Amino acid sequence: MKYDIIVIGAGIVGLATALKIKTKKPALKLLVIDKENKLAAHQTGHNSGVIHSGLYYKPGSLKATNCINGYHQLITFCDENGIDYDLCGKIVVATSQEEIPLMHNLLKRGEQNGLTNMKLLKADELKEYEPHVNGLEGIFVPQTGIVDYKVVAQKYAERIKDKGGEIKLGEKVTGIHTESSGSTVTTNIESYKTKLVVNCAGLYSDKVAKFTHQKINVKIIPFRGEYYKLNEDKEGLVKNLIYPVPDPNFPFLGVHFTRMMEGGVEAGPNAVLAFRREGYKKSDINLAELGESLAWPGFQKVAMKYWKTGMGEMYRSFSKAAFTKALQKLLPEIREEDLQPGGAGVRAQACDRNGGLIDDFLILENEYAVNVCNAPSPAATSSLSIGDTVSNLALKRFNN
């Protein structure tokens, strides 16, 4: 079976890329392959559902430009396809004097990224947005919202099929053989010939990249984010979204409260090393994958640098009391008994050999493949914009 382009990975980034390819070049024969039996099975399906505004990201970075562009495209797509969402806004809360200058920097960054109508809030004004919150100052960001990204991904897939694209689930890519005329993608079921491979394999993007790119100087390190849910009788403590001021040195946003599109309120996540790439529970262990993470020189440097932060995150993972204490910084009324175990997600965090946690999108390409090796949060919000970027890289080969 011959194709012009094969996209590996049916998460939201792979599907958005495939949709953009078929929209721009409808005549190209395209196939999306995923090893799971359902769409959006991993990062997309375990996403917290936040539509990010672009507040946090360095102005001019791929993260910032993709988030803001992707945000507008996502809202338009939802409107055109009847997908429910809620632009409820969020507050970012400074709970200590040390966080106030960091929060003011965030406000400036948001303004540089084009966000409008943000409000700087004093302690009493915070209560107007979230009556139960504790903070010295805050920012209200009206552009932030919530959506169910599984529904979005499903709609992307429908549009791909409408445009003549194919999607094959339950097929794991086991190898890619390259030659002058293109590549042969082999799965556990079939082999396919293609002129170009687009790798959007998420948690396994580095391994898939190695099939076409011999020297990959990054490794995906899986970090699990664990959530609690508020008991139903305590959901009224949170109106919408409540975030802390993030640590500028650590690429995670800290524990926060998120009202979910499908109902309920999530609290979390922490960020701990997962003991397998798709390790959603503490008991999920793959010794080979864990050994790869621990042996990677870059991860060893990260562990040395952030060992205190890491120990705190691990402690919270095993101690509900410690997790509750972290949440009480924002919402003092929360008690242990108000929380029940929620879901978990695993973040595919690219880490370079020198200990850099790659904080921006990382795309490696050659004549055979375009490899998306890092698509960090806000990848779901940014998916259609990332899809534009990756599809343009792919389609420049088909302009003749």
Residue pairs with C-beta under 8 A, 6 or more apart in sequence:
1 31
1 190
1 191
1 192
1 193
2 29
2 192
2 193
2 194
3 29
3 30
3 31
3 192
3 193
3 194
3 195
4 28
4 29
4 30
4 194
4 195
4 196
4 398
5 21
5 28
5 29
5 30
5 31
5 194
5 195
5 196
5 197
5 198
5 394
6 30
6 31
6 32
6 33
6 183
6 185
6 192
6 194
6 196
6 197
6 198
7 14
7 17
7 18
7 21
7 30
7 31
7 32
7 33
7 198
7 200
8 14
8 32
8 33
8 34
8 173
8 185
8 197
8 198
8 199
8 200
8 201
8 208
9 32
9 33
9 34
9 199
9 200
9 201
9 202
9 205
10 32
10 33
10 34
10 36
10 39
10 40
10 41
10 153
10 157
10 167
10 169
11 34
11 39
11 40
11 41
11 42
11 43
11 44
11 153
11 200
11 202
12 40
12 43
12 44
12 47
12 149
12 152
12 153
12 156
12 379
12 380
12 383
13 200
13 202
13 372
13 375
13 379
13 383
13 386
13 387
13 390
14 32
14 34
14 198
14 200
14 201
15 32
15 39
15 40
15 153
15 156
15 157
15 160
15 383
16 156
16 383
16 384
16 386
16 387
17 198
17 200
17 372
17 386
17 387
17 390
17 391
17 394
18 30
18 32
18 156
18 160
18 165
18 198
18 387
19 156
19 159
19 160
19 163
19 165
19 384
19 387
20 384
20 387
20 388
20 390
20 391
21 28
21 30
21 165
21 198
21 391
21 394
21 395
22 28
22 30
22 159
22 160
22 163
22 164
22 165
23 163
24 391
24 395
25 395
25 398
26 163
26 164
28 398
30 160
30 164
30 165
30 166
31 165
31 166
31 167
31 168
31 192
31 194
32 157
32 160
32 165
32 166
32 167
32 168
33 167
33 168
33 171
33 173
33 185
33 187
33 192
34 41
34 167
34 168
34 169
34 170
34 171
35 170
35 171
35 172
35 173
36 42
36 169
36 170
37 169
37 170
38 45
38 169
39 150
39 153
39 154
39 157
39 167
39 169
40 149
40 150
40 153
40 154
42 202
42 203
42 278
42 346
43 202
43 203
43 345
43 346
43 347
43 348
43 379
43 380
44 149
44 150
44 153
44 380
45 149
45 150
45 153
46 280
46 343
46 344
46 345
46 346
47 149
47 345
47 380
48 227
48 258
48 260
48 266
48 269
48 345
49 146
49 147
49 148
49 149
49 258
49 260
49 261
50 90
50 144
50 145
50 146
50 241
50 258
50 378
50 381
51 71
51 74
51 75
51 85
51 87
51 143
51 144
51 145
51 146
51 147
51 381
52 67
52 71
52 144
52 377
52 378
52 381
52 382
53 67
53 68
53 71
53 110
53 115
53 141
53 143
53 144
54 64
54 67
54 68
54 71
54 110
54 113
54 114
54 115
54 143
54 378
55 92
55 106
55 109
55 110
55 113
55 115
55 139
55 141
55 144
56 106
56 109
56 246
56 253
57 63
57 64
57 67
57 109
57 113
58 64
58 109
59 109
59 112
59 113
61 360
62 360
62 361
62 389
63 359
63 360
63 361
63 376
63 378
63 382
64 113
65 385
66 361
66 378
66 382
66 385
66 386
66 389
67 113
67 378
67 381
67 382
67 385
68 113
68 114
69 382
69 385
69 388
70 378
70 381
70 382
70 383
70 384
70 385
70 386
71 143
71 381
71 382
73 384
73 385
74 147
74 152
74 381
74 383
74 384
75 85
75 87
77 83
77 152
77 155
77 384
78 84
78 85
78 147
78 152
81 155
81 159
83 147
83 148
83 151
83 152
83 155
84 147
84 148
84 151
84 261
85 145
85 146
85 147
85 261
86 145
86 146
86 147
86 261
87 142
87 143
87 144
87 145
88 144
88 145
88 146
88 239
88 240
88 241
88 259
89 129
89 140
89 141
89 142
89 143
89 144
89 145
89 240
89 241
90 140
90 141
90 144
90 240
90 241
90 242
90 243
91 121
91 126
91 129
91 130
91 133
91 138
91 139
91 140
91 141
91 240
91 241
91 242
91 243
92 103
92 106
92 138
92 139
92 141
92 243
92 244
92 245
93 126
93 133
93 134
93 135
93 137
93 138
93 242
93 243
93 244
93 245
93 330
94 100
94 102
94 103
94 135
94 136
94 137
94 138
94 245
95 134
95 135
95 136
95 244
95 245
95 329
95 330
96 136
97 136
99 136
99 244
99 245
100 136
100 137
102 245
102 248
103 137
103 138
103 139
103 245
104 120
106 139
106 245
107 118
107 120
107 139
110 118
110 139
110 141
111 118
115 141
115 143
117 142
118 139
118 140
118 141
118 142
119 125
119 139
119 140
120 137
120 138
120 139
121 128
121 129
121 137
121 138
121 139
121 140
122 137
123 135
123 136
123 137
125 138
126 133
126 135
126 137
126 138
127 133
129 138
129 140
129 239
129 240
130 238
130 239
130 240
130 242
131 239
132 237
132 238
132 331
132 332
132 333
133 242
133 330
133 331
134 328
134 329
134 330
134 331
134 332
135 330
144 241
146 241
146 258
146 259
146 260
146 261
147 261
148 261
148 262
149 380
152 380
152 383
156 383
157 167
160 167
161 167
170 189
171 187
171 188
171 189
171 190
172 187
172 188
173 185
173 186
173 187
173 201
173 208
173 211
174 186
174 187
174 188
175 185
175 186
175 211
176 183
176 184
176 185
176 186
176 197
176 208
176 211
176 212
176 368
176 369
177 183
177 184
177 186
178 212
178 368
181 195
182 193
182 194
182 195
182 196
182 368
183 193
183 194
183 195
183 196
183 197
183 212
183 368
183 369
184 191
184 192
184 193
184 194
185 191
185 192
185 193
185 194
185 197
195 397
195 398
196 368
196 369
196 370
196 394
196 397
197 212
197 368
197 369
197 370
198 369
198 370
198 372
198 390
198 394
199 205
199 208
199 209
199 212
199 369
199 370
199 371
199 372
199 373
200 372
200 375
200 390
201 207
201 208
202 348
202 375
203 220
203 222
203 277
203 278
203 346
203 348
204 220
204 277
205 220
205 348
205 371
205 372
205 373
205 374
205 375
206 216
206 218
206 219
206 220
206 350
206 373
207 220
208 371
209 216
209 364
209 369
209 371
209 373
210 216
211 369
212 366
212 368
212 369
212 371
213 364
213 366
213 369
213 371
216 364
216 373
217 352
217 353
218 298
218 350
218 351
218 352
218 353
218 358
218 362
218 373
218 374
219 292
219 293
219 296
219 298
219 299
219 350
219 351
220 277
220 348
220 349
220 350
220 351
220 373
221 273
221 293
221 296
221 298
221 299
221 302
221 349
221 350
221 351
222 273
222 274
222 276
222 277
222 278
222 279
222 289
222 293
222 346
222 347
222 348
222 349
223 252
223 271
223 272
223 273
223 274
223 346
223 347
223 349
224 271
224 272
224 273
224 274
224 279
224 280
224 344
224 345
224 346
224 347
225 252
225 268
225 269
225 270
225 271
225 344
225 345
225 346
225 347
226 268
226 269
226 270
226 272
226 317
226 342
226 344
227 266
227 267
227 268
227 269
227 342
227 343
227 344
228 266
228 267
228 268
228 320
228 323
228 327
228 339
228 340
228 341
228 342
229 264
229 265
229 266
229 267
229 339
229 340
229 341
229 342
230 237
230 238
230 257
230 264
230 265
230 266
230 267
230 334
230 338
230 339
231 337
231 338
231 339
231 340
232 264
234 265
234 334
234 338
235 264
235 265
237 265
237 331
237 333
237 334
237 338
238 257
238 259
238 265
238 331
239 259
240 259
241 256
241 257
241 258
241 259
242 256
242 257
242 330
242 331
243 253
243 254
243 256
244 253
244 254
244 255
244 256
244 329
244 330
245 254
246 252
246 253
246 254
247 254
247 309
249 306
250 306
250 309
251 349
251 357
251 359
251 376
252 271
253 377
255 267
255 268
255 269
255 270
255 316
255 323
255 326
255 327
255 330
256 267
256 268
256 330
257 265
257 266
257 267
257 327
257 330
257 331
258 265
258 266
258 267
259 265
260 266
266 342
266 343
267 327
267 334
267 339
267 342
268 323
268 342
269 344
269 345
270 313
270 316
270 317
270 323
270 326
271 313
271 347
272 310
272 313
272 314
272 317
273 293
273 310
274 280
274 284
274 346
275 282
275 284
275 285
275 286
275 289
275 290
276 284
276 285
276 286
276 289
276 290
277 286
277 289
277 346
277 348
278 284
278 346
279 285
279 286
279 346
280 343
280 344
280 345
280 346
281 344
282 317
282 318
293 299
294 300
296 351
296 353
297 353
297 354
297 355
298 351
298 352
298 353
298 354
298 355
298 356
299 351
299 355
300 355
301 354
301 355
302 351
302 355
302 357
303 310
304 355
305 355
315 322
316 322
316 323
316 326
317 323
320 336
320 339
321 336
323 339
324 334
324 335
324 336
324 339
327 334
327 339
328 334
347 376
347 377
348 374
348 375
349 357
349 358
349 374
349 376
350 357
350 358
350 362
350 373
350 374
350 376
351 357
351 358
352 358
358 374
358 376
359 376
360 374
360 376
361 372
361 374
361 375
361 376
361 386
361 389
362 372
362 373
362 374
363 370
363 371
363 372
363 373
363 389
363 390
363 393
364 370
364 371
364 373
365 371
365 393
367 397
370 390
370 393
370 394
372 386
372 390
375 386
379 386
